[in-house]
Amino acid sequence: MAEAILFGLAQKMIENLASPTFEEIGSLWRVKDELEKIKNTVFTIQAVLKDAAEQQSHNEQVKDWLGKLNDAVYDADDLLSEFSTEATRRSMVSGNKLTKEVRTFFSKSNQLAFRGKMSRKIKEMRQKLNAIAEDKNKFNLKVDNVENNAMSMKRESHSFVLGEDVIGRDEDKKNIIDLLFDSNVEENVSVIPIVGIGGLGKTTLAQYVYNDEKVQKYFELKMWACVSDVFDLRIIIEKIIASTSGNAPVENLVIDQLQCQLREKIDKKKYLLVLDDIWTEDPENWRKLKCLLMGGSKGSKIIITTRIRLVAEITHTVSPCFLKGLSQEQSWVLFRQVAFKKGQEANNPKLMTIGREIVNMCQGVPLAIKSIGNM
């Protein structure tokens, strides 16, 4: 159980380190490279946790290594929380509305002192984690199926989800559907980005909206394509065409033929398209795809899901939906649904206590809650 919590905590750290907040403050305090190295080190450690957990019962050295790792990861998480708190404090500064204390805190000398202190702490933490990561090589631990680079994780998604499986997203769903039905827009085709760190449930929310009965009736044509990490225009067009009913064959067609087929499909139709998991930050990539999608009739909508704030800034025509983590109670409902048989937790107060502690560690990230709940 302890290793499951450690895995979830490592996942939370990885997602935080990949977030726009940490990238921004990392650049500001000139520790972006150190934070990137910590993220990669945590990936390599996370990949062997499963095998280490299995070996510790008969290998005292592995058990001792896991203990040291546990302490180091908790210390690193505390340090990153301190780092995040600083980012939050900075974001609260606006114009001339500063108290004397805040003005003093953000004076040039204080900023330099804080930057120096944090830089030293982060470098020391990176070195500590690296030393522990290198020690894992002594035990010939098997690497689980975890990529050591978040940007290269490949995935595929589909458009269906059971509504009863979605916890805590009713308000987000309502807000997005309101945007889908909003006819008071200038553009024929509007773009609505859903933005958030990995594991928050962006795809699930898009599925939840896509399968809503009113949404299904409102749009004449509905399409879904998972873009993922490689932005290949041909592949994206093929996926969009393939997601429509009665689709024509797309094999062996040149790119010009595919583009014509897509334009014919959407021409003068009110359509809904979900482009799931976009990573590219190149405006030219988006411009090429957007040109092909502008033939829909007024009221057509495109939902984009992305981890990257810049993607939302490049693509959006309405205000993006910035997805937040689940509340404590929503997180508990989700964990209980995944981890326990019906009524099991009510008969075992100890399980309830452990479960609540695990939920608290997951920081409202549905993927972490489900992963640990299943384990």
C-alpha positions in Angstrom: 0.0 0.0 0.0 2.9 2.4 0.9 4.4 1.9 -2.6 1.0 2.7 -4.2 0.9 6.0 -2.4 4.5 6.6 -3.4 3.7 5.9 -7.0 0.8 8.4 -6.9 2.9 11.0 -5.2 5.6 10.6 -7.9 2.9 10.9 -10.6 1.6 14.1 -9.0 5.2 15.5 -8.9 5.7 14.7 -12.6 2.4 16.4 -13.6 3.2 19.4 -11.5 6.6 19.8 -12.9 5.2 19.7 -16.4 2.5 22.3 -15.6 2.7 25.9 -17.0 3.0 27.3 -13.4 6.2 25.4 -12.7 7.6 26.1 -16.2 6.9 29.8 -15.7 8.3 30.1 -12.2 11.2 27.8 -13.1 12.2 30.2 -15.9 11.8 33.2 -13.6 14.1 31.8 -10.9 16.4 30.2 -13.5 16.0 26.7 -12.3 14.0 25.3 -15.2 16.8 22.9 -16.2 17.1 21.5 -12.6 13.3 21.0 -12.4 13.3 19.2 -15.8 16.1 16.9 -14.5 14.1 16.2 -11.3 11.1 15.3 -13.4 13.1 12.8 -15.5 14.7 11.3 -12.5 11.3 10.7 -10.8 10.1 9.1 -14.1 13.0 6.6 -14.0 12.3 5.8 -10.3 8.6 5.4 -10.8 9.2 2.9 -13.6 10.7 0.4 -11.2 8.5 0.9 -8.2 6.3 -2.1 -9.0 9.1 -4.6 -9.1 10.8 -3.0 -6.1 7.6 -3.5 -4.1 7.5 -7.1 -5.0 11.1 -7.7 -4.2 11.3 -6.0 -0.8 9.6 -8.9 1.0 12.7 -11.1 0.4 15.4 -8.5 -0.2 16.4 -6.2 2.7 18.5 -4.0 0.5 15.6 -3.2 -1.8 13.4 -2.6 1.3 16.0 -0.2 2.7 16.3 1.5 -0.8 12.5 2.0 -0.8 12.6 3.6 2.6 15.2 6.1 1.5 13.3 6.8 -1.7 10.1 7.4 0.2 11.8 10.0 2.5 13.4 11.7 -0.5 10.2 11.9 -2.6 8.3 13.4 0.3 11.0 15.9 0.9 11.0 16.8 -2.8 7.2 17.2 -2.8 7.5 19.5 0.2 10.1 21.6 -1.7 8.0 21.8 -4.8 5.0 22.9 -2.7 7.1 25.7 -1.3 8.1 26.6 -4.8 4.4 26.5 -5.9 3.4 28.7 -3.0 5.9 31.3 -4.1 4.3 31.2 -7.6 0.9 31.8 -6.1 2.1 34.7 -4.0 3.6 36.3 -7.1 0.4 35.9 -9.0 -1.5 37.8 -6.3 0.6 40.9 -6.9 -1.3 43.4 -9.2 -0.7 47.0 -10.0 -0.1 49.4 -7.1 -2.4 47.5 -4.7 0.4 46.1 -2.6 0.7 46.0 1.2 3.9 47.2 2.7 4.8 43.6 3.6 4.3 42.3 0.1 6.2 45.2 -1.4 9.1 44.4 0.9 8.9 40.7 0.1 9.1 41.4 -3.6 11.9 43.9 -3.4 14.9 43.2 -5.7 17.2 42.1 -2.9 14.6 39.7 -1.5 13.9 38.2 -4.9 17.6 37.6 -5.4 18.0 36.0 -2.0 15.0 33.8 -2.5 16.1 32.7 -6.0 19.6 31.8 -4.6 18.1 29.9 -1.7 15.6 27.9 -3.9 18.2 27.3 -6.5 20.5 25.7 -3.9 17.7 23.6 -2.4 16.5 22.4 -5.8 20.0 21.4 -6.9 20.6 19.5 -3.7 17.3 17.7 -4.0 18.1 16.8 -7.6 21.5 15.4 -6.6 19.9 13.4 -3.7 17.2 11.9 -6.0 19.9 11.1 -8.7 22.0 9.2 -6.1 18.9 7.1 -5.1 18.0 6.6 -8.8 21.5 5.3 -9.5 21.3 2.9 -6.5 18.4 1.1 -8.2 20.8 -0.3 -10.8 22.3 -2.5 -8.1 19.1 -4.5 -7.8 18.3 -5.3 -11.5 14.8 -4.0 -11.1 12.4 -4.6 -14.0 11.2 -1.4 -15.7 7.4 -1.2 -15.9 5.6 0.3 -18.9 6.3 3.9 -18.0 7.9 6.2 -20.6 10.9 8.2 -19.3 9.7 11.3 -21.1 6.3 12.8 -20.5 6.2 14.4 -23.9 6.6 11.0 -25.7 3.8 9.1 -24.0 1.6 7.7 -26.8 -2.1 7.2 -26.3 -5.3 6.8 -28.2 -8.8 7.9 -27.1 -12.3 7.3 -28.2 -15.5 9.3 -27.8 -17.6 7.1 -25.5 -17.8 7.2 -21.7 -20.6 6.0 -19.3 -22.0 9.1 -17.6 -22.3 7.3 -14.2 -18.6 6.7 -14.2 -17.8 10.5 -14.3 -17.4 12.0 -10.8 -17.4 15.7 -10.1 -17.6 17.2 -13.6 -21.2 18.1 -13.9 -20.6 21.8 -13.5 -17.7 21.7 -16.0 -20.0 19.8 -18.4 -22.7 22.4 -18.1 -20.3 25.3 -18.7 -19.0 23.7 -21.9 -22.4 22.7 -23.2 -23.5 26.4 -22.7 -20.6 27.4 -24.9 -21.6 24.8 -27.5 -25.1 26.1 -27.7 -24.1 29.7 -27.7 -25.1 31.2 -31.0 -24.0 34.8 -30.1 -20.6 34.4 -31.7 -19.1 36.0 -34.8 -17.2 33.0 -36.2 -19.0 30.1 -38.0 -16.7 27.7 -36.2 -15.7 28.3 -32.6 -12.9 26.7 -30.7 -13.2 25.7 -27.0 -10.0 24.5 -25.3 -10.1 22.3 -22.2 -6.7 22.8 -20.4 -5.2 20.9 -17.5 -2.4 18.7 -16.3 -2.3 15.1 -17.3 -4.7 12.9 -15.3 -7.2 15.5 -14.5 -9.8 14.0 -16.8 -9.8 16.4 -19.8 -10.6 13.5 -22.2 -13.3 12.1 -19.9 -14.9 15.6 -19.7 -14.9 15.9 -23.5 -16.4 12.4 -23.7 -19.1 13.4 -21.1 -20.0 16.4 -23.2 -19.8 14.6 -26.5 -22.3 11.9 -25.5 -24.8 14.2 -23.9 -28.2 13.6 -25.5 -28.9 17.3 -26.2 -25.5 17.7 -27.8 -26.0 14.6 -30.0 -29.3 16.1 -31.3 -28.0 19.6 -31.7 -25.2 18.9 -34.1 -25.7 17.5 -37.6 -22.2 15.9 -37.7 -20.0 14.7 -34.8 -16.4 13.8 -35.1 -13.5 12.7 -32.7 -9.8 12.5 -33.3 -7.0 11.8 -30.8 -4.0 13.9 -31.9 -1.5 13.0 -29.2 2.2 13.9 -29.3 2.9 13.9 -33.0 1.0 16.5 -35.1 0.7 14.7 -38.5 -1.9 16.5 -40.6 -2.5 13.4 -42.8 -3.1 11.2 -39.8 -5.4 13.7 -38.1 -7.5 14.1 -41.2 -7.8 10.3 -41.6 -8.9 10.0 -38.0 -11.5 12.7 -38.4 -13.0 11.1 -41.5 -12.9 7.7 -40.0 -14.9 8.9 -37.0 -17.9 9.8 -39.1 -20.6 7.2 -40.0 -20.6 5.9 -43.6 -17.0 7.0 -44.1 -15.4 6.5 -47.5 -12.1 4.5 -47.7 -9.1 6.7 -47.0 -6.3 4.2 -47.7 -3.8 5.2 -50.4 -5.3 8.6 -50.8 -2.8 11.5 -51.2 -3.0 14.4 -48.8 -4.9 16.7 -51.3 -7.6 14.0 -51.8 -8.0 13.6 -48.0 -8.3 17.4 -47.6 -11.0 17.5 -50.3 -12.9 14.6 -48.7 -12.8 16.3 -45.3 -14.1 19.6 -46.7 -16.9 17.8 -48.5 -17.9 16.0 -45.3 -18.2 19.2 -43.2 -19.3 21.6 -45.9 -22.4 23.6 -44.8 -23.0 21.3 -41.8 -23.2 22.3 -38.2 -20.6 20.0 -36.7 -18.9 19.2 -33.4 -15.3 18.0 -33.6 -13.2 16.9 -30.6 -9.4 17.1 -31.1 -8.1 15.2 -28.1 -4.7 15.7 -26.6 -3.0 18.4 -28.6 0.7 19.1 -27.8 2.0 21.1 -30.8 2.9 24.7 -29.9 3.5 25.6 -33.6 0.9 28.1 -34.8 1.5 27.1 -38.4 0.4 23.5 -37.6 -2.9 24.8 -36.2 -3.4 27.3 -39.1 -3.1 24.5 -41.7 -5.7 22.3 -39.9 -8.0 25.3 -39.1 -8.2 26.2 -42.8 -9.6 22.8 -43.5 -12.2 23.1 -40.8 -13.8 26.5 -41.5 -16.4 25.2 -44.0 -18.9 24.2 -41.4 -22.1 26.2 -41.0 -22.7 28.8 -38.3 -22.8 27.2 -34.8 -20.1 24.5 -35.5 -17.8 23.9 -32.6 -14.3 22.4 -32.0 -13.4 21.2 -28.5 -9.6 20.9 -27.9 -8.0 19.1 -24.9 -4.5 20.0 -24.1 -2.0 20.1 -21.2 -0.3 23.2 -22.6 -1.6 26.7 -21.9 0.1 28.1 -25.1 -1.9 25.6 -27.2 -5.1 27.1 -25.8 -3.8 30.7 -26.5 -3.1 29.8 -30.1 -6.3 28.0 -30.9 -9.1 29.5 -28.8 -11.9 31.7 -30.0 -13.8 31.6 -26.6 -12.3 31.6 -23.1 -10.6 28.3 -22.3 -11.9 25.9 -19.6 -9.1 25.5 -17.1 -9.8 22.2 -15.4 -9.1 21.9 -11.7 -8.7 18.9 -9.5 -11.6 17.2 -7.8 -12.7 18.3 -4.3 -11.8 16.2 -1.3 -15.3 14.7 -1.2 -15.5 14.1 -4.9 -12.0 12.4 -4.7 -13.3 10.2 -1.9 -16.4 9.1 -3.9 -14.2 8.2 -6.9 -11.7 6.3 -4.8 -14.4 4.4 -2.9 -16.0 3.5 -6.2 -12.8 2.0 -7.6 -11.1 0.5 -4.5 -14.0 -1.1 -2.5 -16.7 -3.6 -3.1 -20.1 -2.2 -2.3 -20.3 -1.6 1.5 -16.9 -2.9 2.2 -15.4 0.3 3.6 -18.4 0.8 6.0 -17.5 -2.5 7.7 -13.8 -1.6 8.1 -13.0 1.7 9.8 -9.3 1.1 9.3 -9.8 0.9 5.5 -11.7 4.1 5.6 -8.8 5.9 7.4 -6.2 4.5 5.0 -8.4 5.4 2.0 -8.8 9.0 3.2 -5.1 9.3 3.6 -4.5 8.0 0.1 -7.1 10.4 -1.4 -5.4 13.3 0.4 -2.1 12.4 -1.3 -3.7 12.3 -4.8 -4.4 16.1 -4.8 -7.7 15.7 -6.7 -6.1 14.1 -9.7 -8.6 11.5 -11.0 -6.0 9.3 -12.8 -3.9 9.0 -9.6 -7.0 8.2 -7.6 -8.1 5.5 -10.0 -4.6 4.0 -10.4 -4.0 3.7 -6.7 -7.5 2.6 -6.0 -7.1 -0.3 -8.5 -3.8 -1.3 -6.9 
